[in-house]
């Protein structure tokens, strides 16, 4: 039985780009950041590619799963139980946009919306744990931009246990 990787629980664990032109996106970001991009040839992954820095996983780039969805970067929060997290999202006033599902033998994921409609994903890794590097040109920051921040913040506190610091 595969062992779940849990050192990323409740923290950003992965980013990927869902693109209407994945090949052009891979070329652009490879040139911009110096990423080495490797497309997974296994058909079950639909042309998903890993972007690496110094041989370490930094991000993913793949074609959109739904042609009607926007081209967008997706942020994944690590969890040790994506099914339990889906229930907690619902209890906290969020919505499940894509119910938890297996991603081959790599792990499980789900896509949620917070009470303001902002989209966030979750990742429960088995073979793939998430970020392997914090080198330059890798993930460094994410933030929420919401119209009703007073409604959004309690959701993230409850679901992920995050505390709010105001400056």
C-alpha distance (Angstrom), angle and dihedral (degrees) to the residues before:
residue distance angle dihedral
X1 . . .
X2 3.81 . .
X3 3.78 116.6 .
X4 3.79 119.1 -126.2
X5 3.77 116.1 -123.0
X6 3.81 107.0 -130.3
X7 3.81 106.9 170.6
X8 3.81 89.4 96.2
X9 3.82 98.0 54.7
X10 3.81 113.3 143.9
X11 3.81 92.3 -0.3
X12 3.79 132.4 97.4
X13 3.78 104.3 -82.7
X14 3.81 105.8 168.4
X15 3.79 146.5 4.3
X16 3.73 128.4 -159.9
X17 3.75 138.3 173.6
X18 3.78 119.7 -126.5
X19 3.81 103.2 -158.3
X20 3.79 138.9 -176.2
X21 3.83 86.4 -143.8
X22 3.80 105.8 31.5
X23 3.81 93.7 171.9
X24 3.82 92.7 55.7
X25 3.81 90.7 43.9
X26 3.80 91.8 51.4
X27 3.81 90.4 50.1
X28 3.84 92.8 47.0
X29 3.82 96.5 49.3
X30 3.79 92.5 40.5
X31 3.81 89.5 57.0
X32 3.82 94.5 39.6
X33 3.81 98.4 48.0
X34 3.80 102.7 19.3
X35 3.80 91.1 -115.9
X36 3.78 119.6 167.1
X37 3.80 103.4 -135.6
X38 3.79 123.0 -157.1
X39 3.81 120.9 -174.5
X40 3.80 115.0 -145.9
X41 3.81 105.7 -123.5
X42 3.83 92.8 -157.1
X43 3.83 105.9 110.3
X44 3.82 92.7 -140.8
X45 3.82 88.6 70.7
X46 3.81 93.8 54.8
X47 3.80 98.0 -137.3
X48 3.82 96.1 -45.9
X49 3.79 112.6 163.8
X50 3.78 133.6 -159.7
X51 3.78 117.7 -136.2
X52 3.78 112.0 -148.9
X53 3.77 136.9 -168.6
X54 3.78 114.1 -157.8
X55 3.80 89.4 -13.3
X56 3.82 93.5 -54.4
X57 3.82 124.8 116.7
X58 3.81 112.3 -103.8
X59 3.83 106.3 158.7
X60 3.77 145.4 -22.9
X61 3.80 132.3 -117.2
X62 3.76 123.5 -168.0
X63 3.78 145.0 146.3
X64 3.79 119.2 -80.4
X65 3.82 113.9 -89.9
X66 3.81 89.9 -145.8
X67 3.82 117.9 37.0
X68 3.82 89.4 -148.1
X69 3.80 94.0 58.5
X70 3.80 119.5 93.8
X71 3.77 124.0 -104.4
X72 3.80 100.8 -102.0
X73 3.77 147.0 150.1
X74 3.81 111.8 -109.6
X75 3.80 124.2 -149.2
X76 3.81 118.1 -150.2
X77 3.79 124.1 -158.9
X78 3.78 115.1 -152.3
X79 3.79 120.7 -118.4
X80 3.77 137.6 171.4
X81 3.83 91.7 -143.9
X82 3.81 117.3 30.1
X83 3.82 92.6 178.2
X84 3.81 92.0 56.2
X85 3.81 89.0 45.3
X86 3.82 90.6 54.7
X87 3.80 89.8 56.6
X88 3.80 91.3 47.9
X89 3.82 91.1 50.1
X90 3.81 89.6 54.7
X91 3.81 93.0 46.6
X92 3.82 89.6 50.8
X93 3.82 93.2 54.2
X94 3.80 99.2 -96.6
X95 3.79 129.0 123.1
X96 3.78 133.4 -125.5
X97 3.80 109.6 -127.4
X98 3.81 95.0 175.8
X99 3.80 116.3 18.6
X100 3.81 116.7 -132.7
X101 3.79 112.5 -72.4
X102 3.79 139.3 167.9
X103 3.79 119.2 -98.5
X104 3.78 98.5 -152.4
X105 3.79 107.9 -79.3
X106 3.82 92.7 -39.0
X107 3.82 98.9 88.2
X108 3.80 143.3 -81.2
X109 3.77 129.2 -71.5
X110 3.78 142.2 -178.5
X111 3.80 136.1 -173.7
X112 3.80 122.2 -135.2
X113 3.78 140.5 179.2
X114 3.78 121.7 -142.4
X115 3.84 119.0 -134.2
X116 3.83 90.5 -85.6
X117 3.82 93.4 51.7
X118 3.83 98.3 -103.6
X119 3.80 110.2 146.5
X120 3.80 123.0 -129.5
X121 3.79 130.5 166.7
X122 3.79 133.9 -147.4
X123 3.79 129.9 -142.2
X124 3.79 128.6 -159.8
X125 3.76 104.1 -174.6
X126 3.77 127.0 -152.5
X127 3.83 108.2 159.9
X128 3.82 93.1 3.1
X129 3.77 114.7 50.8
X130 3.78 101.2 179.5
X131 3.78 132.8 -113.5
X132 3.78 114.3 27.1
X133 3.80 97.5 180.0
X134 3.76 143.7 42.0
X135 3.80 93.0 -170.3
X136 3.79 121.0 137.2
X137 3.83 111.3 -71.1
X138 3.80 92.3 31.9
X139 3.82 129.4 105.5
X140 3.78 112.9 -54.6
X141 3.80 112.1 153.2
X142 3.79 144.3 15.5
X143 3.76 130.0 178.3
X144 3.76 139.9 179.5
X145 3.78 119.4 -117.4
X146 3.80 107.5 -167.8
X147 3.80 136.4 161.9
X148 3.80 92.2 -141.6
X149 3.79 104.9 36.3
X150 3.83 91.8 165.0
X151 3.80 87.9 62.5
X152 3.81 95.3 42.4
X153 3.81 101.6 47.9
X154 3.83 97.7 62.5
X155 3.81 88.1 53.5
X156 3.82 92.5 57.9
X157 3.79 92.0 43.2
X158 3.80 91.0 53.4
X159 3.80 99.7 39.1
X160 3.81 100.5 40.7
X161 3.80 102.5 18.0
X162 3.78 91.8 -120.0
X163 3.78 119.9 159.1
X164 3.78 122.7 -139.0
X165 3.79 121.4 -125.4
X166 3.77 117.0 -168.2
X167 3.78 122.1 -160.2
